[in-house]
């Protein structure tokens, strides 16, 4: 039996804006364009209490909430926080994750569950770790399949943690209106409701199978199985390599003391480098971030000409990057991160493939050996599947 979490960041865009602008805290906030045709991308929970919803025209949202703060989207900011929360999960808990979108992911914690660590306590630790590292809240669903974990993360918001075990379906899932079921769109929900399928429990009933087949065609099986707690428990790891690895820390008091800041840079670089090593990665881009007393986040980056995984070289470049850009700043937070990552072994293979040829004092001898290998491979497959550029040109 697997233990799958669905981690869903609460009102993500709006929450990121509130972290970057503390003056927005405890005020109704929506992220949207400001033209008459603009729609709400995200609304915080205070705005939602007035009836403001995602995809609602902004003029309508402003009618419902007269004191609504409207902020245009800042997608660089959202990607920054997205990478931070994903890194917390990958580096502190499990690397078996599937990124669903910028504000959600699945995590397989099966290997972490034991007599001392139950799924609920692990989920709570993840929630606390994300809050501590990013300032953002999240809701987490716990189940044995991805669909139920996703339904669980919606069960209690914000900052909720909910299980959705198969034995809990009659009380937690089946009473919900059919519109609440993931992967059933508005028009499909309307069609089902017109035909007497008004709750997820109705969808789960055996006696409704023939009706579902008629209404939903080939899609009925997946929806019926989901409603009965049957589904996929395998995560797609194709995007599992971290896009960035980093650490940040807030000082007890705002500071411009370079010795204090340098000490923190060394600590954060060491922590990030150790995680880079654990993932067997090299990096090409180094990033230093600061947050000033007005809570503005500033980031400067340096992209190298080649991949690197040497701590001393990285540290020197990180400190230089800070000195060149932020030496005169008073700061409340400093962060270090590595991006533009690549697998160590792939890099080594790429770099060393032709090392014997280029390092050989007798290039002709090495070239002849290479020709022999190519001939053997072509002979085995009974056709010329490999050739050299030299032969092609000649």
Secondary structure, DSSP 8 states (H G I E B T S, - for coil): ---EEEEEETTHHHHHHHHH-GGGTTS-EEEE--STT-BEEEE-HHHHTTT--TTSBHHHHHHH-TT-EEE---HHHHHHHHHHHHHHHHHHT-S-EEEEETTEEEEE-GGG-SSS--HHHHHHHHHHHHHHHHS--EEEEEESSHHHHHHHHHHSTTT-EEE--GGGHHHHTTTSBGGGSTT--HHHHHHHHHTT--BHHHHH-GGGHHHHHHHHGGGHHHHHHHHTT--------TT-S-SEEEEEEEEEEEE--HHHHHHHHHHHHHHHHHHHHHTTEEEEEEEEEEEETT--EEEEEEEEEEEE--HHHHHHHHHHHHHHHHTT--EEEEEEEEEEEEEHHHHHHHHHTTHHHHH-S-HHHHHHHHHHHHHHHHHHHTS-----HHHHH-
